[in-house]
Amino acid sequence: MNEKIFKVLGQVGASDITIGIIMIITGVSVGILSIINGARALKTKSKIMI
């Protein structure tokens, strides 16, 4: 019984680390894209007449 629990906890820990790495990569990618889009919007701000 204890061996099964130990094995399951190992699998859960490995999957949590994998999910965490994927979340970090996704967050950094979205942040970079947001910065690029914001800079592009500021660059074209002077061309827009309201």
PDBQT receptor file of N, H, CA, C and O in Angstrom, charges set to zero:
ATOM      1  N   MET A   1       0.819  -1.189   0.000  1.00  0.00    +0.000 N 
ATOM      2  CA  MET A   1       0.000   0.000   0.000  1.00  0.00    +0.000 C 
ATOM      3  C   MET A   1       0.863   1.253   0.000  1.00  0.00    +0.000 C 
ATOM      4  O   MET A   1       0.607   2.182  -0.765  1.00  0.00    +0.000 OA
ATOM      5  N   ASN A   2       1.870   1.286   0.840  1.00  0.00    +0.000 N 
ATOM      6  H   ASN A   2       2.078   0.531   1.462  1.00  0.00    +0.000 HD
ATOM      7  CA  ASN A   2       2.724   2.473   0.911  1.00  0.00    +0.000 C 
ATOM      8  C   ASN A   2       3.511   2.675  -0.375  1.00  0.00    +0.000 C 
ATOM      9  O   ASN A   2       3.804   3.807  -0.761  1.00  0.00    +0.000 OA
ATOM     10  N   GLU A   3       3.853   1.567  -1.039  1.00  0.00    +0.000 N 
ATOM     11  H   GLU A   3       3.615   0.647  -0.725  1.00  0.00    +0.000 HD
ATOM     12  CA  GLU A   3       4.601   1.673  -2.286  1.00  0.00    +0.000 C 
ATOM     13  C   GLU A   3       3.755   2.307  -3.381  1.00  0.00    +0.000 C 
ATOM     14  O   GLU A   3       4.271   3.074  -4.194  1.00  0.00    +0.000 OA
ATOM     15  N   LYS A   4       2.463   1.998  -3.410  1.00  0.00    +0.000 N 
ATOM     16  H   LYS A   4       2.044   1.375  -2.748  1.00  0.00    +0.000 HD
ATOM     17  CA  LYS A   4       1.560   2.595  -4.395  1.00  0.00    +0.000 C 
ATOM     18  C   LYS A   4       1.433   4.094  -4.163  1.00  0.00    +0.000 C 
ATOM     19  O   LYS A   4       1.471   4.883  -5.107  1.00  0.00    +0.000 OA
ATOM     20  N   ILE A   5       1.285   4.474  -2.915  1.00  0.00    +0.000 N 
ATOM     21  H   ILE A   5       1.255   3.833  -2.148  1.00  0.00    +0.000 HD
ATOM     22  CA  ILE A   5       1.168   5.891  -2.575  1.00  0.00    +0.000 C 
ATOM     23  C   ILE A   5       2.443   6.629  -2.963  1.00  0.00    +0.000 C 
ATOM     24  O   ILE A   5       2.383   7.728  -3.513  1.00  0.00    +0.000 OA
ATOM     25  N   PHE A   6       3.579   6.038  -2.683  1.00  0.00    +0.000 N 
ATOM     26  H   PHE A   6       3.628   5.145  -2.236  1.00  0.00    +0.000 HD
ATOM     27  CA  PHE A   6       4.858   6.658  -3.018  1.00  0.00    +0.000 C 
ATOM     28  C   PHE A   6       4.993   6.832  -4.528  1.00  0.00    +0.000 C 
ATOM     29  O   PHE A   6       5.475   7.866  -4.992  1.00  0.00    +0.000 OA
ATOM     30  N   LYS A   7       4.570   5.827  -5.300  1.00  0.00    +0.000 N 
ATOM     31  H   LYS A   7       4.178   4.987  -4.923  1.00  0.00    +0.000 HD
ATOM     32  CA  LYS A   7       4.646   5.887  -6.761  1.00  0.00    +0.000 C 
ATOM     33  C   LYS A   7       3.710   6.967  -7.307  1.00  0.00    +0.000 C 
ATOM     34  O   LYS A   7       4.089   7.730  -8.196  1.00  0.00    +0.000 OA
ATOM     35  N   VAL A   8       2.491   7.030  -6.777  1.00  0.00    +0.000 N 
ATOM     36  H   VAL A   8       2.183   6.411  -6.055  1.00  0.00    +0.000 HD
ATOM     37  CA  VAL A   8       1.520   8.034  -7.222  1.00  0.00    +0.000 C 
ATOM     38  C   VAL A   8       2.030   9.440  -6.907  1.00  0.00    +0.000 C 
ATOM     39  O   VAL A   8       1.915  10.340  -7.738  1.00  0.00    +0.000 OA
ATOM     40  N   LEU A   9       2.588   9.631  -5.725  1.00  0.00    +0.000 N 
ATOM     41  H   LEU A   9       2.682   8.900  -5.050  1.00  0.00    +0.000 HD
ATOM     42  CA  LEU A   9       3.116  10.945  -5.363  1.00  0.00    +0.000 C 
ATOM     43  C   LEU A   9       4.263  11.358  -6.274  1.00  0.00    +0.000 C 
ATOM     44  O   LEU A   9       4.403  12.537  -6.599  1.00  0.00    +0.000 OA
ATOM     45  N   GLY A  10       5.076  10.409  -6.685  1.00  0.00    +0.000 N 
ATOM     46  H   GLY A  10       4.963   9.451  -6.421  1.00  0.00    +0.000 HD
ATOM     47  CA  GLY A  10       6.154  10.703  -7.624  1.00  0.00    +0.000 C 
ATOM     48  C   GLY A  10       5.621  11.152  -8.970  1.00  0.00    +0.000 C 
ATOM     49  O   GLY A  10       6.150  12.086  -9.572  1.00  0.00    +0.000 OA
ATOM     50  N   GLN A  11       4.577  10.492  -9.445  1.00  0.00    +0.000 N 
ATOM     51  H   GLN A  11       4.147   9.733  -8.956  1.00  0.00    +0.000 HD
ATOM     52  CA  GLN A  11       3.966  10.862 -10.725  1.00  0.00    +0.000 C 
ATOM     53  C   GLN A  11       3.297  12.227 -10.639  1.00  0.00    +0.000 C 
ATOM     54  O   GLN A  11       3.399  13.031 -11.566  1.00  0.00    +0.000 OA
ATOM     55  N   VAL A  12       2.622  12.488  -9.543  1.00  0.00    +0.000 N 
ATOM     56  H   VAL A  12       2.539  11.836  -8.789  1.00  0.00    +0.000 HD
ATOM     57  CA  VAL A  12       1.965  13.785  -9.354  1.00  0.00    +0.000 C 
ATOM     58  C   VAL A  12       3.002  14.900  -9.298  1.00  0.00    +0.000 C 
ATOM     59  O   VAL A  12       2.797  15.964  -9.883  1.00  0.00    +0.000 OA
ATOM     60  N   GLY A  13       4.097  14.673  -8.613  1.00  0.00    +0.000 N 
ATOM     61  H   GLY A  13       4.263  13.810  -8.138  1.00  0.00    +0.000 HD
ATOM     62  CA  GLY A  13       5.153  15.678  -8.528  1.00  0.00    +0.000 C 
ATOM     63  C   GLY A  13       5.769  15.967  -9.883  1.00  0.00    +0.000 C 
ATOM     64  O   GLY A  13       6.020  17.124 -10.218  1.00  0.00    +0.000 OA
ATOM     65  N   ALA A  14       6.014  14.926 -10.663  1.00  0.00    +0.000 N 
ATOM     66  H   ALA A  14       5.810  13.986 -10.391  1.00  0.00    +0.000 HD
ATOM     67  CA  ALA A  14       6.591  15.110 -11.997  1.00  0.00    +0.000 C 
ATOM     68  C   ALA A  14       5.634  15.873 -12.907  1.00  0.00    +0.000 C 
ATOM     69  O   ALA A  14       6.058  16.749 -13.662  1.00  0.00    +0.000 OA
ATOM     70  N   SER A  15       4.353  15.547 -12.839  1.00  0.00    +0.000 N 
ATOM     71  H   SER A  15       4.008  14.836 -12.226  1.00  0.00    +0.000 HD
ATOM     72  CA  SER A  15       3.386  16.248 -13.686  1.00  0.00    +0.000 C 
ATOM     73  C   SER A  15       3.224  17.698 -13.245  1.00  0.00    +0.000 C 
ATOM     74  O   SER A  15       3.039  18.575 -14.089  1.00  0.00    +0.000 OA
ATOM     75  N   ASP A  16       3.289  17.967 -11.958  1.00  0.00    +0.000 N 
ATOM     76  H   ASP A  16       3.439  17.255 -11.273  1.00  0.00    +0.000 HD
ATOM     77  CA  ASP A  16       3.211  19.345 -11.473  1.00  0.00    +0.000 C 
ATOM     78  C   ASP A  16       4.401  20.177 -11.950  1.00  0.00    +0.000 C 
ATOM     79  O   ASP A  16       4.239  21.343 -12.312  1.00  0.00    +0.000 OA
ATOM     80  N   ILE A  17       5.574  19.594 -11.952  1.00  0.00    +0.000 N 
ATOM     81  H   ILE A  17       5.707  18.648 -11.658  1.00  0.00    +0.000 HD
ATOM     82  CA  ILE A  17       6.757  20.307 -12.448  1.00  0.00    +0.000 C 
ATOM     83  C   ILE A  17       6.605  20.593 -13.938  1.00  0.00    +0.000 C 
ATOM     84  O   ILE A  17       6.933  21.688 -14.395  1.00  0.00    +0.000 OA
ATOM     85  N   THR A  18       6.111  19.622 -14.694  1.00  0.00    +0.000 N 
ATOM     86  H   THR A  18       5.845  18.732 -14.322  1.00  0.00    +0.000 HD
ATOM     87  CA  THR A  18       5.907  19.812 -16.136  1.00  0.00    +0.000 C 
ATOM     88  C   THR A  18       4.887  20.912 -16.399  1.00  0.00    +0.000 C 
ATOM     89  O   THR A  18       5.111  21.776 -17.246  1.00  0.00    +0.000 OA
ATOM     90  N   ILE A  19       3.783  20.887 -15.688  1.00  0.00    +0.000 N 
ATOM     91  H   ILE A  19       3.601  20.185 -15.000  1.00  0.00    +0.000 HD
ATOM     92  CA  ILE A  19       2.755  21.916 -15.852  1.00  0.00    +0.000 C 
ATOM     93  C   ILE A  19       3.312  23.287 -15.471  1.00  0.00    +0.000 C 
ATOM     94  O   ILE A  19       3.019  24.280 -16.138  1.00  0.00    +0.000 OA
ATOM     95  N   GLY A  20       4.099  23.350 -14.422  1.00  0.00    +0.000 N 
ATOM     96  H   GLY A  20       4.336  22.544 -13.880  1.00  0.00    +0.000 HD
ATOM     97  CA  GLY A  20       4.700  24.613 -14.015  1.00  0.00    +0.000 C 
ATOM     98  C   GLY A  20       5.625  25.186 -15.072  1.00  0.00    +0.000 C 
ATOM     99  O   GLY A  20       5.603  26.390 -15.325  1.00  0.00    +0.000 OA
ATOM    100  N   ILE A  21       6.436  24.344 -15.692  1.00  0.00    +0.000 N 
ATOM    101  H   ILE A  21       6.454  23.366 -15.487  1.00  0.00    +0.000 HD
ATOM    102  CA  ILE A  21       7.339  24.805 -16.744  1.00  0.00    +0.000 C 
ATOM    103  C   ILE A  21       6.543  25.321 -17.939  1.00  0.00    +0.000 C 
ATOM    104  O   ILE A  21       6.876  26.356 -18.515  1.00  0.00    +0.000 OA
ATOM    105  N   ILE A  22       5.492  24.593 -18.306  1.00  0.00    +0.000 N 
ATOM    106  H   ILE A  22       5.222  23.752 -17.838  1.00  0.00    +0.000 HD
ATOM    107  CA  ILE A  22       4.652  25.036 -19.424  1.00  0.00    +0.000 C 
ATOM    108  C   ILE A  22       3.994  26.374 -19.107  1.00  0.00    +0.000 C 
ATOM    109  O   ILE A  22       3.904  27.234 -19.983  1.00  0.00    +0.000 OA
ATOM    110  N   MET A  23       3.535  26.567 -17.880  1.00  0.00    +0.000 N 
ATOM    111  H   MET A  23       3.609  25.869 -17.168  1.00  0.00    +0.000 HD
ATOM    112  CA  MET A  23       2.901  27.825 -17.485  1.00  0.00    +0.000 C 
ATOM    113  C   MET A  23       3.893  28.982 -17.517  1.00  0.00    +0.000 C 
ATOM    114  O   MET A  23       3.538  30.085 -17.931  1.00  0.00    +0.000 OA
ATOM    115  N   ILE A  24       5.124  28.747 -17.087  1.00  0.00    +0.000 N 
ATOM    116  H   ILE A  24       5.412  27.851 -16.750  1.00  0.00    +0.000 HD
ATOM    117  CA  ILE A  24       6.144  29.794 -17.111  1.00  0.00    +0.000 C 
ATOM    118  C   ILE A  24       6.437  30.206 -18.552  1.00  0.00    +0.000 C 
ATOM    119  O   ILE A  24       6.516  31.397 -18.855  1.00  0.00    +0.000 OA
ATOM    120  N   ILE A  25       6.598  29.226 -19.437  1.00  0.00    +0.000 N 
ATOM    121  H   ILE A  25       6.534  28.259 -19.190  1.00  0.00    +0.000 HD
ATOM    122  CA  ILE A  25       6.880  29.527 -20.842  1.00  0.00    +0.000 C 
ATOM    123  C   ILE A  25       5.720  30.304 -21.466  1.00  0.00    +0.000 C 
ATOM    124  O   ILE A  25       5.935  31.269 -22.198  1.00  0.00    +0.000 OA
ATOM    125  N   THR A  26       4.496  29.879 -21.172  1.00  0.00    +0.000 N 
ATOM    126  H   THR A  26       4.321  29.094 -20.577  1.00  0.00    +0.000 HD
ATOM    127  CA  THR A  26       3.321  30.567 -21.706  1.00  0.00    +0.000 C 
ATOM    128  C   THR A  26       3.244  31.989 -21.175  1.00  0.00    +0.000 C 
ATOM    129  O   THR A  26       2.951  32.909 -21.939  1.00  0.00    +0.000 OA
ATOM    130  N   GLY A  27       3.495  32.193 -19.903  1.00  0.00    +0.000 N 
ATOM    131  H   GLY A  27       3.733  31.445 -19.283  1.00  0.00    +0.000 HD
ATOM    132  CA  GLY A  27       3.443  33.525 -19.310  1.00  0.00    +0.000 C 
ATOM    133  C   GLY A  27       4.482  34.458 -19.899  1.00  0.00    +0.000 C 
ATOM    134  O   GLY A  27       4.187  35.619 -20.185  1.00  0.00    +0.000 OA
ATOM    135  N   VAL A  28       5.688  33.965 -20.082  1.00  0.00    +0.000 N 
ATOM    136  H   VAL A  28       5.927  33.022 -19.850  1.00  0.00    +0.000 HD
ATOM    137  CA  VAL A  28       6.743  34.794 -20.669  1.00  0.00    +0.000 C 
ATOM    138  C   VAL A  28       6.392  35.150 -22.108  1.00  0.00    +0.000 C 
ATOM    139  O   VAL A  28       6.598  36.288 -22.530  1.00  0.00    +0.000 OA
ATOM    140  N   SER A  29       5.868  34.200 -22.859  1.00  0.00    +0.000 N 
ATOM    141  H   SER A  29       5.700  33.275 -22.516  1.00  0.00    +0.000 HD
ATOM    142  CA  SER A  29       5.497  34.456 -24.252  1.00  0.00    +0.000 C 
ATOM    143  C   SER A  29       4.403  35.514 -24.348  1.00  0.00    +0.000 C 
ATOM    144  O   SER A  29       4.491  36.430 -25.166  1.00  0.00    +0.000 OA
ATOM    145  N   VAL A  30       3.383  35.392 -23.522  1.00  0.00    +0.000 N 
ATOM    146  H   VAL A  30       3.311  34.648 -22.858  1.00  0.00    +0.000 HD
ATOM    147  CA  VAL A  30       2.286  36.366 -23.533  1.00  0.00    +0.000 C 
ATOM    148  C   VAL A  30       2.795  37.742 -23.103  1.00  0.00    +0.000 C 
ATOM    149  O   VAL A  30       2.380  38.756 -23.664  1.00  0.00    +0.000 OA
ATOM    150  N   GLY A  31       3.681  37.784 -22.123  1.00  0.00    +0.000 N 
ATOM    151  H   GLY A  31       4.018  36.960 -21.667  1.00  0.00    +0.000 HD
ATOM    152  CA  GLY A  31       4.244  39.058 -21.688  1.00  0.00    +0.000 C 
ATOM    153  C   GLY A  31       5.040  39.743 -22.781  1.00  0.00    +0.000 C 
ATOM    154  O   GLY A  31       4.912  40.953 -22.972  1.00  0.00    +0.000 OA
ATOM    155  N   ILE A  32       5.853  38.998 -23.497  1.00  0.00    +0.000 N 
ATOM    156  H   ILE A  32       5.957  38.015 -23.342  1.00  0.00    +0.000 HD
ATOM    157  CA  ILE A  32       6.646  39.570 -24.585  1.00  0.00    +0.000 C 
ATOM    158  C   ILE A  32       5.735  40.081 -25.689  1.00  0.00    +0.000 C 
ATOM    159  O   ILE A  32       5.950  41.172 -26.215  1.00  0.00    +0.000 OA
ATOM    160  N   LEU A  33       4.717  39.302 -26.046  1.00  0.00    +0.000 N 
ATOM    161  H   LEU A  33       4.541  38.415 -25.618  1.00  0.00    +0.000 HD
ATOM    162  CA  LEU A  33       3.779  39.750 -27.076  1.00  0.00    +0.000 C 
ATOM    163  C   LEU A  33       3.024  41.004 -26.647  1.00  0.00    +0.000 C 
ATOM    164  O   LEU A  33       2.764  41.876 -27.477  1.00  0.00    +0.000 OA
ATOM    165  N   SER A  34       2.670  41.110 -25.380  1.00  0.00    +0.000 N 
ATOM    166  H   SER A  34       2.881  40.402 -24.706  1.00  0.00    +0.000 HD
ATOM    167  CA  SER A  34       1.986  42.298 -24.881  1.00  0.00    +0.000 C 
ATOM    168  C   SER A  34       2.879  43.529 -24.965  1.00  0.00    +0.000 C 
ATOM    169  O   SER A  34       2.417  44.607 -25.337  1.00  0.00    +0.000 OA
ATOM    170  N   ILE A  35       4.137  43.375 -24.626  1.00  0.00    +0.000 N 
ATOM    171  H   ILE A  35       4.512  42.498 -24.324  1.00  0.00    +0.000 HD
ATOM    172  CA  ILE A  35       5.075  44.493 -24.704  1.00  0.00    +0.000 C 
ATOM    173  C   ILE A  35       5.243  44.942 -26.152  1.00  0.00    +0.000 C 
ATOM    174  O   ILE A  35       5.251  46.140 -26.434  1.00  0.00    +0.000 OA
ATOM    175  N   ILE A  36       5.376  43.994 -27.062  1.00  0.00    +0.000 N 
ATOM    176  H   ILE A  36       5.369  43.020 -26.832  1.00  0.00    +0.000 HD
ATOM    177  CA  ILE A  36       5.539  44.328 -28.478  1.00  0.00    +0.000 C 
ATOM    178  C   ILE A  36       4.298  45.051 -29.006  1.00  0.00    +0.000 C 
ATOM    179  O   ILE A  36       4.415  46.064 -29.695  1.00  0.00    +0.000 OA
ATOM    180  N   ASN A  37       3.111  44.533 -28.685  1.00  0.00    +0.000 N 
ATOM    181  H   ASN A  37       3.015  43.709 -28.125  1.00  0.00    +0.000 HD
ATOM    182  CA  ASN A  37       1.880  45.173 -29.153  1.00  0.00    +0.000 C 
ATOM    183  C   ASN A  37       1.691  46.553 -28.538  1.00  0.00    +0.000 C 
ATOM    184  O   ASN A  37       1.212  47.467 -29.209  1.00  0.00    +0.000 OA
ATOM    185  N   GLY A  38       2.055  46.716 -27.289  1.00  0.00    +0.000 N 
ATOM    186  H   GLY A  38       2.445  45.974 -26.743  1.00  0.00    +0.000 HD
ATOM    187  CA  GLY A  38       1.966  48.028 -26.649  1.00  0.00    +0.000 C 
ATOM    188  C   GLY A  38       2.912  49.037 -27.279  1.00  0.00    +0.000 C 
ATOM    189  O   GLY A  38       2.548  50.194 -27.489  1.00  0.00    +0.000 OA
ATOM    190  N   ALA A  39       4.127  48.595 -27.579  1.00  0.00    +0.000 N 
ATOM    191  H   ALA A  39       4.422  47.655 -27.408  1.00  0.00    +0.000 HD
ATOM    192  CA  ALA A  39       5.088  49.488 -28.234  1.00  0.00    +0.000 C 
ATOM    193  C   ALA A  39       4.601  49.861 -29.626  1.00  0.00    +0.000 C 
ATOM    194  O   ALA A  39       4.747  51.008 -30.051  1.00  0.00    +0.000 OA
ATOM    195  N   ARG A  40       4.031  48.914 -30.328  1.00  0.00    +0.000 N 
ATOM    196  H   ARG A  40       3.913  47.982 -29.983  1.00  0.00    +0.000 HD
ATOM    197  CA  ARG A  40       3.494  49.194 -31.662  1.00  0.00    +0.000 C 
ATOM    198  C   ARG A  40       2.337  50.187 -31.586  1.00  0.00    +0.000 C 
ATOM    199  O   ARG A  40       2.221  51.065 -32.442  1.00  0.00    +0.000 OA
ATOM    200  N   ALA A  41       1.482  50.061 -30.576  1.00  0.00    +0.000 N 
ATOM    201  H   ALA A  41       1.575  49.348 -29.881  1.00  0.00    +0.000 HD
ATOM    202  CA  ALA A  41       0.356  50.974 -30.410  1.00  0.00    +0.000 C 
ATOM    203  C   ALA A  41       0.859  52.379 -30.077  1.00  0.00    +0.000 C 
ATOM    204  O   ALA A  41       0.340  53.361 -30.608  1.00  0.00    +0.000 OA
ATOM    205  N   LEU A  42       1.860  52.484 -29.208  1.00  0.00    +0.000 N 
ATOM    206  H   LEU A  42       2.281  51.686 -28.776  1.00  0.00    +0.000 HD
ATOM    207  CA  LEU A  42       2.413  53.799 -28.886  1.00  0.00    +0.000 C 
ATOM    208  C   LEU A  42       3.080  54.441 -30.095  1.00  0.00    +0.000 C 
ATOM    209  O   LEU A  42       3.032  55.661 -30.258  1.00  0.00    +0.000 OA
ATOM    210  N   LYS A  43       3.689  53.643 -30.926  1.00  0.00    +0.000 N 
ATOM    211  H   LYS A  43       3.728  52.653 -30.793  1.00  0.00    +0.000 HD
ATOM    212  CA  LYS A  43       4.366  54.146 -32.118  1.00  0.00    +0.000 C 
ATOM    213  C   LYS A  43       3.353  54.746 -33.096  1.00  0.00    +0.000 C 
ATOM    214  O   LYS A  43       3.629  55.780 -33.704  1.00  0.00    +0.000 OA
ATOM    215  N   THR A  44       2.194  54.117 -33.256  1.00  0.00    +0.000 N 
ATOM    216  H   THR A  44       1.970  53.277 -32.762  1.00  0.00    +0.000 HD
ATOM    217  CA  THR A  44       1.180  54.586 -34.224  1.00  0.00    +0.000 C 
ATOM    218  C   THR A  44       0.181  55.542 -33.597  1.00  0.00    +0.000 C 
ATOM    219  O   THR A  44      -0.759  55.970 -34.266  1.00  0.00    +0.000 OA
ATOM    220  N   LYS A  45       0.360  55.887 -32.331  1.00  0.00    +0.000 N 
ATOM    221  H   LYS A  45       1.124  55.540 -31.788  1.00  0.00    +0.000 HD
ATOM    222  CA  LYS A  45      -0.585  56.765 -31.631  1.00  0.00    +0.000 C 
ATOM    223  C   LYS A  45      -0.661  58.138 -32.287  1.00  0.00    +0.000 C 
ATOM    224  O   LYS A  45      -1.742  58.719 -32.385  1.00  0.00    +0.000 OA
ATOM    225  N   SER A  46       0.470  58.657 -32.735  1.00  0.00    +0.000 N 
ATOM    226  H   SER A  46       1.348  58.185 -32.655  1.00  0.00    +0.000 HD
ATOM    227  CA  SER A  46       0.491  59.996 -33.321  1.00  0.00    +0.000 C 
ATOM    228  C   SER A  46      -0.188  60.053 -34.679  1.00  0.00    +0.000 C 
ATOM    229  O   SER A  46      -0.571  61.137 -35.120  1.00  0.00    +0.000 OA
ATOM    230  N   LYS A  47      -0.349  58.936 -35.348  1.00  0.00    +0.000 N 
ATOM    231  H   LYS A  47      -0.038  58.056 -34.990  1.00  0.00    +0.000 HD
ATOM    232  CA  LYS A  47      -0.975  58.890 -36.667  1.00  0.00    +0.000 C 
ATOM    233  C   LYS A  47      -2.495  58.807 -36.582  1.00  0.00    +0.000 C 
ATOM    234  O   LYS A  47      -3.166  58.980 -37.599  1.00  0.00    +0.000 OA
ATOM    235  N   ILE A  48      -3.048  58.555 -35.428  1.00  0.00    +0.000 N 
ATOM    236  H   ILE A  48      -2.502  58.415 -34.601  1.00  0.00    +0.000 HD
ATOM    237  CA  ILE A  48      -4.491  58.376 -35.267  1.00  0.00    +0.000 C 
ATOM    238  C   ILE A  48      -5.125  59.725 -34.915  1.00  0.00    +0.000 C 
ATOM    239  O   ILE A  48      -4.682  60.409 -33.992  1.00  0.00    +0.000 OA
ATOM    240  N   MET A  49      -6.167  60.095 -35.667  1.00  0.00    +0.000 N 
ATOM    241  H   MET A  49      -6.526  59.540 -36.416  1.00  0.00    +0.000 HD
ATOM    242  CA  MET A  49      -6.874  61.344 -35.386  1.00  0.00    +0.000 C 
ATOM    243  C   MET A  49      -8.275  60.990 -34.909  1.00  0.00    +0.000 C 
ATOM    244  O   MET A  49      -9.015  60.286 -35.596  1.00  0.00    +0.000 OA
ATOM    245  N   ILE A  50      -8.632  61.481 -33.738  1.00  0.00    +0.000 N 
ATOM    246  H   ILE A  50      -8.031  62.053 -33.180  1.00  0.00    +0.000 HD
ATOM    247  CA  ILE A  50      -9.953  61.178 -33.173  1.00  0.00    +0.000 C 
ATOM    248  C   ILE A  50     -10.832  62.409 -33.266  1.00  0.00    +0.000 C 
ATOM    249  O   ILE A  50     -11.989  62.375 -32.846  1.00  0.00    +0.000 OA
TER     250      ILE A  50
